[in-house]
Amino acid sequence: MKSLSFKSAGYLLPVLFAFMTGCAIQPYDYTALKEAKPRSILVIPPVNNTVEVNAPYTFLSTISAPLAEKGYYVFPVAVIDQFMKQNGLPTPVEMNQVPLEKIREIIGPDAVLYVTIEDWGQQYQVISSRAVVSSRWRLVDARTGNLLWEGRAHAEESSNDGGGDLAVALIGALVEQIASTVSDKTPGLSRRANFNTIDNQHRGLLPGPYLKIPPQE
């Protein structure tokens, strides 16, 4: 068997470097967001592609804080929801179909956040359970319709399997299911997913104009 010569290694190194570079996380292109410089964000109630009817409103209860802490003015989500319902738009699907120019004219946001919920709720197996929240986001310029930023929020939590002991696992699964009927894990998971998405080092939302920078000691 022939050994690898320094000459052949010299050909392989650039290829290996290119492969490693291609596998690295590519930074998000923030050109559109930097040019638009939105100050305010209106969150449209999410389109819900799951069977969990409360998912959109659980999500809405956990989105304002991370956006505000990132430095943006967020229109009160409950007020916007009620305003749209009172104006003949009873469902999130209908709310998401309102033309941007109409939203801009009546409410006046700089940007609109559209959300689609893909997975939500508690899922039970024989000896384990899994709570999950997953949604996709699109931040759009309310003036031009241009896409400013997009992201995906995902978080999940699974129960253990009892360390291989079937009896322990079955008892644990039963306790977990009973506890979950009393305590819904999705609000906490949604908060965590939203903060992680907005603060993501490579693809998070850029800081807004109202970001509070702590004083230097």
N, C-alpha and C positions, 0 to 999 in steps of 0.2 A: 504493500500500500504506500503510495507516494505521500510525502509530507507536504504541508502547505508552505510554499516559499514566501519570502518577504515581498517578492514582486507580485505574486498573485494576491497576497494579503492587501497590497496597495490598491488593487482594483476593487476588492471587496469592501474596504473601509468606507469609501464614499457612498456605496449602495446601502450599507448598514446604517450609516448616519442619516441618509434620506428616509429610510424606513422608520427609524426611531423618531425623526422629526415629524413625519406624517402621522404617527400614532399619538403625538403629544396633543394636549388640549389646545385647540385654536382659540385665541381671544375673540370675543364678540365684536362685530363691527358697529360701533356706536355713532357713526357719522350722522345719520338722520336724527338721532336723539340729541346730539350736541348742537345741530343746526336749529332744531325746533325749540329747544330750551323750555319745555312745558313747566308751568308753575302749579297748575291745578289738574287733578285727575277725577273723572267721574267713572265709577265702577257700575257697569250694567249688571243686573242680577244674572247669574250664570245660566247657560244652557245645561240642563241636567240629562246626561246619557245613562243614568243608573236608575235603579228601582227605588232608591232612597229619596222619598219626597221632600225630606227636610234638608237635604244636602245643600241646595243653593243658599238657604238662609243661615245655615251653620257656617258655610264659607264666608258669607257677607259679614258675619259677626267677628271674623278673625282677619279681615283684610285691611281695615282702616289703619290699625295701629302700625304695622310694619311700613306701610306707605308714608304715613305721617312722620314716623321716626326717620325715614330716609330723606325727609325734607320737602315733601309735597303737601299742598292743601288737598284734602280729600272731601268731596261733597258727601254729606251725611247719607249713608247707604239706605237707611230705613226711610228717610224723607224722599229720596229719589224713587224708591220702590213704590211707595204710596202715591206719589205724584203721577207716576206712569199708570198705575192701576186706575186712578181717578180720571185719567184721560183716555180710557178705552183700551188699555193694554194689560189684560189680566194675567198673562203668563210671561215668563222670561223669554220664551221663544219669540213672542211678538215684540217684546221690548228690544231684543237684539236686532230686529228688522227696521227699527226707526232710522231714517236717513241721518247721516252725520250732520248735514247742514241744518236740519231741524233741531237736533240736540244742541248744536252750537248757537243757533238763533235764540232758543228759548231758555237754555240753562247757562250756556257760556263757558264750558270747560276748555282748557287748552288741549287736553288729551282724554281719550276714552279707553278704559280697560275692558276688553271682552274676554270672558272666561268660559271654557267648556269643561264640565266635570266628567271625567272618564271612568273613575272607580271610586267607590265610597261605601264605608260601613264595615260591619263585623261579619266575618266569614268563619263558619265552624266546620271543622273536620272531626273525625272520631275521637282523636286524643289531643287535638290542638285547636287553637283559634288564631285568627289573624284580623287585625283592624287595619284598614288602609284608606288613605285619601290620595287622589291623583287628579290633577287638573292642568289644562293648558291655557296659557295667557297670551293675549295680543294687545299691545298698547299702540293706539292709533292716533295720529294727529287729527284733532277735530276740525282743523281748518282745511287740510289738504287731503286727508284720508291715507296719508303715507304711514307705513308701518315703522314705528319708532323703536320698538323693542318687543321681544317675545321670550317666554320662558315656560318651564314645566315645573309644577310643584308636586312633590311626591313624598309621602312618609308612611311608614307602616310599623306595626308592632305585633309580634307573634308571641304566643305563650310557649313555654318549654314543653318537652315531651316526657317529663318525669324521670329523666336520666336513664331511660331504658327499662324502667319498671312499669309494666303495663297497668297494674292496679293503681299505682301512684298517678300515672298519666291520666287514667280514666277519672279518678277522683278530682285531679287538678282541672281537667277539662270541664267537668260538671260545675265545679266552684266558679271557674272563669265565666261560664255561660250564665250562671245565676247572677254573678256580680255585674256582668255587662248589661243585663236587662235593667239594672238600677243606674249604672254609671256609663254614659256614652263616652267613648274614648276619642271620637272624631273631632270634637272642638280643640282638644289639646294637640292632636296630630296635625290638624289644619293650621293652627298657629305656628307650630314648628316648621311645617312645610313652607308656609308663606314667608316667614322670616328667612329661612335658608335660601329660598329662591331669590328674594330681593337682595340679599347680602352675599350671594355667590361671588367668589373671588374672580371667576373668569367670565361669567355670563349674567351677573346680577344687574339690577337697575342702578344707573348712575345716581349719585346724590342730587337731590333737588335744591332749589334756592333757599329753602327754609331749614336746612339741616343745622341742628344745633351742635357746634363743636365745643367740647368741654374745655375750659380754660387750662392753660399750661401751668403746672405747679413750679 
